[in-house]
Amino acid sequence: MLMNLFRRITKWLQKLFGRLPDKQKKSNEANNIGGNAEVPKPNNFVEPSITETPQSIISDESQYLDKPTTEKIRDKKNEPTTELLDENLVVDSIVEEIVSTSDVPQLDEIHTKTDLSDKEEVSETKEVKEIESKKERKPYSKKGLYEEKNIKGATTDKEKKQKTQRVINLGNTQRWRRRREQVVDRTTVIDTNEGYQQEELETQQRNKTFIKSPFVELNLDEATIYLVLPQQPLGNDEIYNSLKKLTYKIKLNNKEREVTAKIKQRRNGNSFVEEIKIPIEEPLQEFEIIYPSELEDRIYAYRHHNDKIMYVFFPKGNNKAKMDYLFNENGEKNLLLRKKLWILLHEDYELLAKPENIEESFPWNSYQLFHLDLRNIEVLKISNRKYNSEEDFPTIPTFHLEGEQVEDDFKFECPLFIGNTLKLFAPNENSDGWNVWIQNSFGDFKLQENWNGNEPLLLYPPDDLPSEYGEFQVDICQQGTRVPDDVLFFRYIPHIQLNYPRELIIPDPTVGHKTEMINVKLSEHLSWEIKIDTNEFVNQINSSVFKISLPSEKDTISFSINKQNENENSINSKITLPRLKWRISRKESWCSITILVKRNKLVYGEDFSVFVMTNDFENNYNICGKLESDGNVLQRASLLRKIFEYEIRLNSFFDAIKNNKDTCNFFIEVFLENKQLSKLILFKIPPVLRKCKVEDCGFSTYEHHSMLHHFQSNHLNDFVVHLSYEEMRKIDATLPQYIYKCSHCDYYSRNDDRNNPTTAITEHIEDTHPGPICFRVVTDINEIRENVFPDIPYLYKCGICSRHFENFTEDDKVNHFSQNHYNEFVELQED
């Protein structure tokens, strides 16, 4: 192998300098030993400058290698065989020795040097590589495939697979952070040669795979917990184009299974593995996931060590949260970050810190969800109700960035900064010092070495950033380690203005919400573009001013900002308008107009709730609900905040609703810091349908007053009658038994003589009307009141209950029937 190598070098030198005569060789040898004679140089030889490094000269001289040799090396540079790697080492050492002197060595010297110091050159090169391997690398940099191979001897396929398979314990580190692709260390010397080394770098970047780790996700809307296998990019390799699916092996709570994920292609030809979500229907004990060989056969594992007492989730947006791993592989507790989080706690335990919100029920039985703020809590204490004991979970403060900030939905997870200065603050002082790295998808570099955190670290954008705008990551690492103590994400753009409604938007219950505008203004001297899935929402005024319209049915808009023709760099943003909306079931969509709720939906024993959404996750509103009818408050209660919603159960209102047959309106009053913002109707409960039961009457109405008016106009006199004279005598015994009227004139006679009742009328006829005696008995109470007893009272009786009334007015009659006999002449039908 070495002999072949020497022959190639000989041929290369012959082409470079041409064959030299023997006399010239001797003369050159003499000059090299002790003389100062000038060595002749070929026409194409370039004198190296003082500033050039040996490595750069090597790259320049590599163009003179014969074509078969260079092609062979390039074709095999990624092969992991020991033979090829050793050959490369020897080539590097020999060529470096050749070009490291100003005098051009002769062929005899080259042969002599290589024969005598072959082993020394190889050992020296290995020592250099060992020194370079000890140099500090950027956080999360990934080795190339050739660096992970065993260079001591050839390995079998089985051994290679075992070596590339890595078991990653997700709870082993304090935080599991994302890694960037294709980043370059600004502190190292970059070779600008466009030949062999550039091709090698591009090959490494193409072969570099960015694999995302699995995680456990809490969906706050669906009240479910999932084990998520994230979407994996595969690139545009033809190997992946021929595949249709990949298979994961999963062990979840001692249950093993295989999950198949489809491989799909985007429009640009790149393949990717679809995301898979596996429901976790019982408390998580452990899981282990084996990725397929296309994803490096990686193994991810986690075990929960605290007997399923508590689970912690950090918000990640869109009403979702990601589980934080509480324990490492040894069962030791990881420190909790002092942030706002969700805690899923077993019912046998109690938080000794006051939560902001409490969710009554959640996916796992015997568990309750709490929203807790740990920013001012050094140790989170959990109390065991059964054994009256406590368990501690220590917390750790966090690093943070400060600067001129523009707010949107990502203002906590990834703040958007503008201006010329940023400040990085540390939670404490570190005498050993941190190394601070900053990176994005274009590059990375070490921003500061040995930062003790005593004073804030100043950043001056865009000079201290890998690019003039975009999304960035700051890694704060201990000395001599690649694992960061903390990772901060932020976005930067020199200038931007976002103008949109920030206070709670109250709708008109009759028409609902209206279209709102979001105004975006960027730097005027540059041309920008905004990309949204639905382009009809964006109206570009000029190169730097945009208007985004948000229709009433859409509360959230996501968009990206980038310079024109710079699609590879962009800033993602998301804005949610604080619109007040409501619904009466989780299955129904949110609305902003008054809802009509039928009475048949109100069933005893079945929960009926009203949900109110503000889309404002920072302010805590006080919302009071009232049930009213005809301006009278029937019942009231406060809405309870549940995660991002406000809820009230109306089961306690059922009796008030059932007993009131008229229209019932449910109002809410919204308060913020004891200031009333609005009062509006969320829903109406219509009155029952009323049908008249009187025979041959088909009248029906929803209104109670309409039915009473109908009864009064058409049926009241049929059910209210005057008392007869005989019935009145039973009430008033002073009334005479009979009253007579002369048949010849208008004479009325009342005979109070019980022994001779007809004497008065008989004498009148004999004295006044000679002839036959003729008269009649008067029974009409109105006739008697008009001609005999004008002061006799007006007495009535109800035709249904026969109750007597004196001086019974029309209103008294209607009230009597509506209060006592309504159901006897009206039929009620609930829709």
Secondary structure as GFF3:
##gff-version 3
##sequence-region A 1 831
A	DSSP	alpha_helix	2	17	.	.	.	ID=ss1
A	DSSP	alpha_helix	22	33	.	.	.	ID=ss2
A	DSSP	alpha_helix	54	61	.	.	.	ID=ss3
A	DSSP	three_ten_helix	62	64	.	.	.	ID=ss4
A	DSSP	alpha_helix	67	75	.	.	.	ID=ss5
A	DSSP	alpha_helix	82	99	.	.	.	ID=ss6
A	DSSP	alpha_helix	107	116	.	.	.	ID=ss7
A	DSSP	alpha_helix	118	133	.	.	.	ID=ss8
A	DSSP	three_ten_helix	145	148	.	.	.	ID=ss9
A	DSSP	alpha_helix	157	164	.	.	.	ID=ss10
A	DSSP	beta_strand	167	169	.	.	.	ID=ss11
A	DSSP	alpha_helix	196	207	.	.	.	ID=ss12
A	DSSP	beta_strand	215	219	.	.	.	ID=ss13
A	DSSP	beta_strand	224	229	.	.	.	ID=ss14
A	DSSP	beta_strand	232	235	.	.	.	ID=ss15
A	DSSP	alpha_helix	238	242	.	.	.	ID=ss16
A	DSSP	beta_strand	245	252	.	.	.	ID=ss17
A	DSSP	beta_strand	255	265	.	.	.	ID=ss18
A	DSSP	beta_strand	271	273	.	.	.	ID=ss19
A	DSSP	beta_strand	276	279	.	.	.	ID=ss20
A	DSSP	beta_strand	286	290	.	.	.	ID=ss21
A	DSSP	three_ten_helix	293	295	.	.	.	ID=ss22
A	DSSP	beta_strand	299	303	.	.	.	ID=ss23
A	DSSP	beta_strand	310	317	.	.	.	ID=ss24
A	DSSP	beta_strand	320	324	.	.	.	ID=ss25
A	DSSP	beta_strand	336	337	.	.	.	ID=ss26
A	DSSP	beta_strand	340	346	.	.	.	ID=ss27
A	DSSP	beta_strand	349	351	.	.	.	ID=ss28
A	DSSP	beta_strand	357	359	.	.	.	ID=ss29
A	DSSP	beta_strand	367	373	.	.	.	ID=ss30
A	DSSP	beta_strand	379	384	.	.	.	ID=ss31
A	DSSP	beta_strand	389	396	.	.	.	ID=ss32
A	DSSP	beta_strand	400	406	.	.	.	ID=ss33
A	DSSP	beta_strand	416	425	.	.	.	ID=ss34
A	DSSP	beta_strand	434	439	.	.	.	ID=ss35
A	DSSP	beta_strand	444	451	.	.	.	ID=ss36
A	DSSP	beta_strand	457	459	.	.	.	ID=ss37
A	DSSP	beta_strand	470	478	.	.	.	ID=ss38
A	DSSP	beta_strand	484	492	.	.	.	ID=ss39
A	DSSP	beta_strand	496	499	.	.	.	ID=ss40
A	DSSP	beta_strand	516	522	.	.	.	ID=ss41
A	DSSP	beta_strand	528	531	.	.	.	ID=ss42
A	DSSP	three_ten_helix	535	537	.	.	.	ID=ss43
A	DSSP	beta_strand	538	540	.	.	.	ID=ss44
A	DSSP	beta_strand	545	550	.	.	.	ID=ss45
A	DSSP	beta_strand	556	563	.	.	.	ID=ss46
A	DSSP	beta_strand	571	576	.	.	.	ID=ss47
A	DSSP	beta_strand	581	583	.	.	.	ID=ss48
A	DSSP	beta_strand	595	596	.	.	.	ID=ss49
A	DSSP	three_ten_helix	599	601	.	.	.	ID=ss50
A	DSSP	beta_strand	609	613	.	.	.	ID=ss51
A	DSSP	beta_strand	622	629	.	.	.	ID=ss52
A	DSSP	beta_strand	632	638	.	.	.	ID=ss53
A	DSSP	beta_strand	640	642	.	.	.	ID=ss54
A	DSSP	beta_strand	645	649	.	.	.	ID=ss55
A	DSSP	three_ten_helix	651	653	.	.	.	ID=ss56
A	DSSP	alpha_helix	654	659	.	.	.	ID=ss57
A	DSSP	beta_strand	664	672	.	.	.	ID=ss58
A	DSSP	beta_strand	675	685	.	.	.	ID=ss59
A	DSSP	beta_strand	689	692	.	.	.	ID=ss60
A	DSSP	beta_strand	700	701	.	.	.	ID=ss61
A	DSSP	alpha_helix	704	714	.	.	.	ID=ss62
A	DSSP	alpha_helix	716	719	.	.	.	ID=ss63
A	DSSP	beta_strand	720	722	.	.	.	ID=ss64
A	DSSP	alpha_helix	725	731	.	.	.	ID=ss65
A	DSSP	beta_strand	739	742	.	.	.	ID=ss66
A	DSSP	beta_strand	748	750	.	.	.	ID=ss67
A	DSSP	alpha_helix	759	768	.	.	.	ID=ss68
A	DSSP	beta_strand	775	777	.	.	.	ID=ss69
A	DSSP	alpha_helix	781	787	.	.	.	ID=ss70
A	DSSP	beta_strand	795	798	.	.	.	ID=ss71
A	DSSP	beta_strand	804	806	.	.	.	ID=ss72
A	DSSP	alpha_helix	810	820	.	.	.	ID=ss73
A	DSSP	alpha_helix	822	825	.	.	.	ID=ss74
A	DSSP	beta_strand	826	829	.	.	.	ID=ss75
###
